[in-house]
Amino acid sequence: DIQMTQSPSSLSASVGDTVIITCRTSESIGSYLNWYEQKPGEAPKLLIYGASTLHTGVPSRFSGGGSGTDFTLTISRLQPEDFATYYCQQSYTTPRSGFGGGTKVEVK
Amino acid sequence: EVQLVESGGALVQPGGSLRLSCAGSESSFNTFALSWLRQTPGKGLEWVSALSGSGSTTYYADSVKGRFTISRDTSKNTLFLQMNSLRAEDSAVYYCAKRMFASGDDAFDVWGQGTLVTVSA
């Protein structure tokens, strides 16, 4: 199985900050990496697929990068509604897939 | 956009059975590739099972293979997950999700709201 490691597991930030979350996989997955946002009591929502393509309706302050084994999710100009938990997911072994452990973005 | 609504979660004893349902809001639901995933505070998000768009191929995580069965009733626009021989470690919020395919990429673009399964004596 492909192991996925997200870091940090949590971070504190302020509105207007730029936040960078990383996801590392145990083997190369090309660009088959997706990012999701989840708020308490809600299902995850797709933000980015194919490592860098913004899903429909997702604000442009979200961006994704990387390939192979190292990936990033960047949130520029953090907004109040962005305080949430973010997960990476590999679709290289689709339909079987795995998720990172999550990164909780909290208010500083 | 299609909406997915899960139901069927409950408290069940170890060794028991449960059937989860996921109803789609439109008939195109019957052509979607769909998956069940689950989430616990301890283990995070875990993929459980998948059904191909044609409905002819099924996939299972090793942790549920032989115990869970995924299926679809096209007359009811509904996806099912039959769960047998339930264990405490199957306790989780279960989500159904639609797989999206775009330019060779594959992601879960529509999720249900989740249904809670608790396995406990």
Chai-1 contact restraints between the chains, C-beta under 6 A:
chainA,res_idxA,chainB,res_idxB,connection_type,confidence,min_distance_angstrom,max_distance_angstrom,comment,restraint_id
A,N34,B,A107,contact,1.0,0.0,6.0,A-B,restraint_1
A,A43,B,Y95,contact,1.0,0.0,6.0,A-B,restraint_2
A,A43,B,W111,contact,1.0,0.0,6.0,A-B,restraint_3
A,A43,B,Q113,contact,1.0,0.0,6.0,A-B,restraint_4
A,A43,B,G114,contact,1.0,0.0,6.0,A-B,restraint_5
A,L46,B,A107,contact,1.0,0.0,6.0,A-B,restraint_6
A,L46,B,D109,contact,1.0,0.0,6.0,A-B,restraint_7
A,Y49,B,D105,contact,1.0,0.0,6.0,A-B,restraint_8
A,Y49,B,A107,contact,1.0,0.0,6.0,A-B,restraint_9
A,G50,B,D105,contact,1.0,0.0,6.0,A-B,restraint_10
A,S91,B,D106,contact,1.0,0.0,6.0,A-B,restraint_11
A,T94,B,D106,contact,1.0,0.0,6.0,A-B,restraint_12
A,P95,B,A50,contact,1.0,0.0,6.0,A-B,restraint_13
A,P95,B,Y59,contact,1.0,0.0,6.0,A-B,restraint_14
A,S97,B,W47,contact,1.0,0.0,6.0,A-B,restraint_15
A,F99,B,L45,contact,1.0,0.0,6.0,A-B,restraint_16
A,G101,B,G44,contact,1.0,0.0,6.0,A-B,restraint_17
A,G102,B,G44,contact,1.0,0.0,6.0,A-B,restraint_18
